[in-house]
Amino acid sequence: MQEFSDFLRHRCAYVATAKFKPGKFPEAQKLFEKAVATYKTGFKGAYLFQKPNTDEGIAFIIWDKIDDMEDNRNPIHDQILEEMKHLFAAPPETNFYEVLTEITIPPNPLSP
């Protein structure tokens, strides 16, 4: 049974904004997807956004708690991040945010 305090706990989001070298965004996207595929415990979802017609992007990775991100690091993940380093035009800016509101679309009762 869930405790009431579980409902008061907020998920967190790791947010990275970055500018990539010209034409490198597709390669960065593939590496992002490869890294995210290694996440397990506490991982709740990931989003990668690209500003149209640019090499600028924002990544959101949602975790149950900040510690889950560190707990999911492994040699494969670290290797993927190392492969990604040369794609950045400048170091990415990273931050953690507390997820205060989460709105999802309810399932359609008529869909199979």
N, C-alpha and C positions, 0 to 999 in steps of 0.2 A: 504494500500500500504506500502511495506517495505521501510524504509529509507535506504539510502546508508550506514549510520553508522552501521546499523544492519549487513551488510556484513563484516565490519571490526572487529566486536566482535568475539572473539574466545571462543569456548566451553572450559570446563576444565575437567580434569580427576583426580579423587581421586585414588591414587595407594597405595596399601598395599602389602608389602612382609612379609611373615610369614613362620615360621617352626612350625609344629604341633607335638604333642606327637605321638609316634609310633602308627600307625593304626588309628589315629583320623581324617585323612583327609576326608574320606567319610561323617562323621558326620558334619564336618565343612562345607563341600560342601552343604549339605542339609540345614543347618542353613543360609548359604550365600544366597541360592536361596529363602528361606523363607523371609529373610530380604529385598532382592531386590524386591520381589513381592509387598511390601508395598509402593514402591516409585511411585510418580505420577508427580507432577509439576516439570518441568525442567529436568526430567530424560530422558536420550537419549540412554542408553544401558549399559550392564555390561558384563564383561568377567572374568572368573576364570580359571587360568592356573595352572597346576601341573607339576613340574619337574618329569619326568619319574622315577619310582622306588624309590621315596623319599616321605617324608611328607612335602615338601616345596612347597609353592604356591605364586602366585601373583594375586591380584584382581585389575581390572580396572573398575571404575564406571564413566561413562561419564555424565556430567551435562551441562545445558546451562550456568550456572554461579555457583560459589562456594556457594553463599547463598542458592541455591536450595537444597543443601544437608542438611543443617540445617533445612530448612523449611519442609523437609520430615520426620524429626524425630518425633516419636510418641511413646506412651507407649508400643505398640506391638514391634516396632523396637528395643527399648531399652531393652526389655525383651529378645529378640532374641540375642542381642549382649552380654548380661549378661550370657546367656546359653553357648555362644561360648568361654568365657574367659578361662575356665578350659581346653580347647583343645590345647591352645598354649604352645609350649615348651619354648618360650620367647615372650615378648611383640612384636607385629608386628611393622614394620617400615612403617610409613605413610607419604605421601607427596601429594601436589597438583601440577599438571602440566597444562600448557596451551596447548590446542590442536592446533597445527599450520598447520598440513596437515591431511586431511581426504580424503581417496580414497575409493570409493565404486564401486562395480561392477554394470554397467548399466543393467537394466532389459533386458532380452532376448525378442526381439519383436516376436519371433516365439513360445514362450511358452504360453500355454493357460491361 
